[in-house]
Amino acid sequence: MTYILKQAEKALIQAQVSKFTIVKPEEGSKEMARSETMLIHDLIAQYLAHDGYVETARAFAEEVLEESRSLADGDESKIRYLNAEEDVDAVNRQSKSNTTLLYARQTSGSLR
């Protein structure tokens, strides 16, 4: 039963991915550099939030906002806003792994 559910979920994800279209900017253009920078910022923000580094993700989002404002030259449409949301699952994973590590240290006698 689990195998069938995994296959159904995989098919659903593949269908969603195939619907997504990418419009590539012209090679070497300012738009190309901007879209690559935005992608990198998004990946970094997602990584930080996913791994439970919420405060770091918020600080990163503020830094990206400041950078966007300075590069926007007053054009509000060019300002980039990242949303650093707390990943509850990541926080739970992190607290469980920290608890497990603490327990392992206590039982091995390395923490006294």
C-alpha positions as CSV (number, residue, x, y, z in Angstrom):
1,M,0.0,0.0,0.0
2,T,2.8,2.4,0.9
3,Y,4.5,1.8,-2.5
4,I,1.3,2.7,-4.3
5,L,1.0,5.9,-2.4
6,K,4.6,6.9,-3.1
7,Q,4.1,6.2,-6.8
8,A,0.9,8.3,-6.9
9,E,2.6,11.1,-5.1
10,K,5.6,10.9,-7.5
11,A,3.3,11.0,-10.5
12,L,1.5,14.0,-9.0
13,I,4.7,15.9,-8.5
14,Q,6.0,15.1,-12.0
15,A,2.7,16.4,-13.4
16,Q,3.1,19.6,-11.5
17,V,6.8,20.0,-12.6
18,S,5.9,19.4,-16.2
19,K,3.3,22.2,-16.1
20,F,6.0,24.7,-15.1
21,T,7.5,26.7,-17.9
22,I,10.7,28.6,-17.8
23,V,11.2,31.8,-19.7
24,K,14.9,32.3,-20.0
25,P,16.2,35.9,-20.4
26,E,18.8,36.6,-23.0
27,E,22.2,35.3,-22.2
28,G,24.4,38.0,-20.6
29,S,21.6,40.5,-20.1
30,K,20.9,42.4,-16.8
31,E,17.6,40.4,-16.6
32,M,19.6,37.1,-16.7
33,A,21.9,38.2,-13.9
34,R,19.0,39.5,-11.8
35,S,17.1,36.2,-12.2
36,E,20.1,34.1,-11.3
37,T,20.7,36.3,-8.2
38,M,17.0,35.9,-7.2
39,L,17.2,32.2,-7.6
40,I,20.3,32.0,-5.4
41,H,18.7,34.2,-2.8
42,D,15.6,32.0,-2.8
43,L,17.7,28.8,-2.5
44,I,19.7,30.2,0.4
45,A,16.5,31.4,2.2
46,Q,14.8,28.1,1.7
47,Y,17.9,26.2,3.0
48,L,18.1,28.3,6.1
49,A,14.4,28.0,6.9
50,H,14.3,24.3,6.1
51,D,17.2,23.5,8.4
52,G,15.7,25.6,11.3
53,Y,18.0,28.6,11.1
54,V,15.0,31.0,11.3
55,E,16.8,33.9,12.8
56,T,19.6,33.7,10.2
57,A,17.0,33.4,7.5
58,R,15.3,36.6,8.8
59,A,18.6,38.4,8.9
60,F,19.4,37.2,5.4
61,A,16.0,38.4,4.2
62,E,16.7,41.9,5.7
63,E,20.0,42.0,4.0
64,V,18.5,41.1,0.6
65,L,15.9,43.8,1.1
66,E,18.5,46.4,1.9
67,E,20.5,45.4,-1.2
68,S,17.4,45.4,-3.4
69,R,16.4,48.9,-2.2
70,S,19.9,50.3,-2.9
71,L,19.9,48.8,-6.4
72,A,16.2,49.7,-7.2
73,D,16.9,53.5,-7.7
74,G,13.5,54.3,-6.3
75,D,11.6,51.8,-8.4
76,E,9.4,49.9,-5.9
77,S,8.7,47.2,-8.5
78,K,12.4,46.1,-8.4
79,I,12.5,45.7,-4.6
80,R,12.9,42.1,-3.6
81,Y,11.0,40.8,-0.5
82,L,12.0,37.4,0.9
83,N,9.6,35.8,3.4
84,A,11.6,34.0,6.2
85,E,9.0,31.7,7.6
86,E,9.6,29.3,10.4
87,D,9.6,25.7,9.2
88,V,7.9,23.9,12.1
89,D,9.0,20.5,10.9
90,A,12.6,21.7,10.8
91,V,12.4,23.1,14.3
92,N,10.9,19.7,15.5
93,R,13.6,17.8,13.7
94,Q,16.3,20.0,15.2
95,S,14.9,19.7,18.8
96,K,14.5,15.9,18.5
97,S,18.1,15.5,17.2
98,N,19.4,17.8,19.9
99,T,17.5,15.8,22.6
100,T,18.9,12.5,21.1
101,L,22.4,13.9,21.1
102,L,22.1,15.1,24.7
103,Y,20.7,11.7,25.8
104,A,23.5,9.9,24.0
105,R,26.1,12.0,25.7
106,Q,24.5,11.5,29.1
107,T,24.3,7.7,28.7
108,S,27.8,7.4,27.4
109,G,29.2,9.4,30.3
110,S,30.8,12.1,28.3
111,L,28.5,14.7,29.8
112,R,28.9,15.0,33.6
